[in-house]
Amino acid sequence: MKTFLKKAVPLVITALAITTCLFAQPRGLWNNKQCAVVLTYDDAIDVDLDNVVPALDSVKLKGTFYLIGSSPVVNKRMAEWRKAAKEVHELGNHALFHPCDATLPGRDFAKGEHDLSKYSVEREVSEIRMNNVLLKAIDGKEQRTFAYPCGDLKIGDVFFYDQLKNDFIGARGVMPGMPRIDEVDLTNINAYAINGQDAAYMIGLVTKAMETHTLLVFLFHGVGGGHSLNVDLKAHSQLLHYLKDHQKEIWVAPMAEVAAFIKTNRKN
């Protein structure tokens, strides 16, 4: 009996150690990294090309730029957007005219011709598809993601993106959250809107994503100016350098690449 116990105890200990190790492993590792971070920039404004693209390129990180097709910055600086796309930054779809629902609180700016509440679903869907045609003419790509203008998901009671699921690999929303890979809603991907927060706040979000092995999406507008929603240029740079310094643990990629990875991971 003693001999049996001497042989059995090490086996039990080994089995427990293996089990503990397996359960300790984080589920859904992100491209062999601890977490995924996506840097997104909305509205197709001058600072995207003047400040953001050079900052990203300086540390060899890639971002997603959600372009409004009617933006004069798209028209006047198309060659620069094309160059950014060739450098593997994603040009995402932020609708043709950025319509928002003017019936919601604080939406006086949305009143007028492009009040989403006055759109039909067919109009919104067709305008978004027209913007895809424009974006393909710039970058030649088939696969991209969408970002809801103002985070508005519905026209009346209808989720208009339901008609666009075959046009995009995913859609970014505006609600904060850090989902695990099996929790990501590809029809309304969580994002943290940044407006005036400092580098410590943003880096704190990244460290939390690493600890929880989750997806973290940043939503920027102005970077160093250019928009009423803004982040300080130095704070943005500090975030980028932190991500670069921790690239062994953090996967930084455009939204389309991350969304494709999520889909493939779920299939497997």
N, C-alpha and C positions, 0 to 999 in steps of 0.2 A: 504493500500500500504506500509506504514512504517513497519507494522508488518511483511508483506511478505519479505521486504528487510532485516529486522533483522534476519529472519530465513534463508534467502537465502545466505547472505554474509558468515556466518560461513561454510556453505556447500561448497561454491565455494572455500574458502580458504583451506578447508580440501582437496578438490579434487585436487587443484593445488599443495599442499604439497605432496600428494601421487604420483602425476605424476612426480614432480621434483625428488622425492626419487627414483622412478623406473628408470628414465633416468640417475640418478647419479650412479646407480649400474654398476660396470664394467661387460661387457659381458664376458662369458666364463671363470669364475673363475677356477683356476687350483687346482683341488682336494681340494677345499675349502680354497685355499691359494691365495695370490695376484698375484703370478707369478710362473713360473716353471724354474728351473735351472738344466741343465744337464752338468756334468763334464766328458769330453771325453779325452782319452789318446791314441795316435796313435803309431803303429809300433812294439809293443811287444818288449820292450827293458828292460834291467836289472833294470833301475831306477823305472820302474812301480812297480816291486815287492819289491825293496829295499827301495824306498822312498814313493811312492804314496799310495800303499795299506795300509801300517802302518799309514800314515797320515790320510787317510780316516777313517780307523777303529778306530783311537783314538777319533774321534768326531762322530762316528756312522753315517757317510754319505756313500752313495754308488755311484760308478762311472761306466763308460763304457770304456772298454779297447778294442781297435780295433787291432786285432792280424793278423799279416802276417804269414800265415801257414808255410812258409819255414824259418822263423826266427829261428836261433839256440837257442834263448832264450825260444822259445816254446818247442823245443825238450829237452833241458837240464833241464828245470825247470817246466816240465809239472805238477808235483804234487803240486807245489805252485800255478799254474794257476787254478788247480782243486779246491784247498782250497779257493782261492779268489772267485770262482764261487759259492761255497757252502755258502760263506758269503754274497751272493746276489749281488756281482758285476757282471756286464754283460760282457761276452766275445763276442765282436762284430767281424764281418767279414771285414777284410781289404785286401782281395784277397790273393791268394796263393803266388804270387811273387811280389806284389806291382808294376805292370807295369804302366809306365807313358808315355805320348806322347812326344817323343824326338824332334818332329818338332817344338814345341813351344819355345819361347824365354827362355833362362836360363835353358834349359833342357839337357845340355851335360851329366849330370849324368845318364840320362835315356837311353842313346844309348847302343845298344847291344841286347842281346837275349830277354830282357823283355821291349822292346820299344813298347808301346801300339799301335803306328801307324802302326806297322807291324803285329799286331794281327788280326785274324778274330773275328767277334762277337761270333761265336761258341766257339772259344778257350777261350776267356775271360769269357764267361758264364760258361763253363765247369770247369774252374779253380776256379772260385768263388764258384761253387757248391761243388767242392772237398774240399775246405776250410771249408764249412759248415759241411761236414761229419767229418772232423778232429775236429772241435769245438764241435760237438755233442758227439764225443768220449771222450772229456775232461769233458764237463759239463752236458751231457745228456739232453740238452734242445732243444726244437723244434723252439721256437720263438726267433728271434734275429734281429739286424739291421746291415746294411752295411755302410761302409764309403768309398767314392771314393778315390783311391790313387791319390794324387796330385790334387784332385778335378776334374779330367778329366771325363766328362760325355759321350763323344762320341768316336766311332771308325769310322773315316770318317764322314759321315753325320748321323750315326745311334746312337740313344740313347740305349746303350746296356742294361741298367737297365730295359727297357720295357719288356725284357724276364725274368726278375728276380722278378717282383712284387709279385708273389705268393710265393717266397722263403723267403721274408723278410717283416717285418711290417713297415719298413721305411729305408731311406737312408740319411746319413748325408753328406752335401757338405762342402764347405770352404768359401762361400760368407757370409759376415757379415749381420746381420739383426735381428730384434726382432719382429716376427709376432704375431698377436693375434691368438687365437686358431682356428678361422675360416679362417685364412690366411696361416697357415702352409702348405708348399708343402712337403708332406711326401716322395716324390721321390727325393728331394734335399733340405734337412733341413738346414737352415742357421746356421752358426757357426762363432764365433770370434776366430781367430787364435792368440795365445799368444806367443810372442817372445821378451822377455826382458822388457815387460811392468811391472810396479810396482803394488803393492797391491791397491793403491788409484785408479788407472785406472780400475782394475778389479772390485773393490767394487762399483765404479761409474756406471759400466754397470749393476750391480745387482740393485742398487737403481733406475736406469732408468727403468728396467724391472718391478720393483714393482710399480712404478708410472704409467706405461702404461699397466700393466696387460698382459704381453707378455711372450713369450718363449725366454730364453737366453741359448745358448749352448756355452760352452767353448771348444776350441780345443787346447790341450796341446801335446807337444812331450817330450822333456827333462824337468825334474823337478829336479833342483839341479844338472844339468849336464846330460851326457849321450847322447846328441844329439846336432847338430848345432843349432837347434831351441830350445830355452830353457827359462825357467822361474826360478827365484830365489826361493830357497827352503823356505826361510822365507816369501816371498811375497805370495807364494802358501798357506802356513800355515795360514797367516793372512786372506786370502780369505775364507778358510775352516772354520775358527773360526767365521768369520762374518756371514756366512751362517748358522752355528749352532746356533749362538746367536739370529738369526732372523727366526728360523724355524717355528714360528707361522704364519709368513707372506710368507715364501718362501718354495715351494715344491721342494726338491732336490731328484731326482730319476734317475735311469739308462734310457738310451734312449728308450729301448724296452718298458719299463713301461709307459713312457710319450707318446710314439707313440700309444700304445694301448688305453690310456686314450683319446687321440685326436680322434681316430676312433670311440670309443664308444660315446663320446660326440656329434660327428657329426651325428651319427645314431639316437640319442635321440633328 
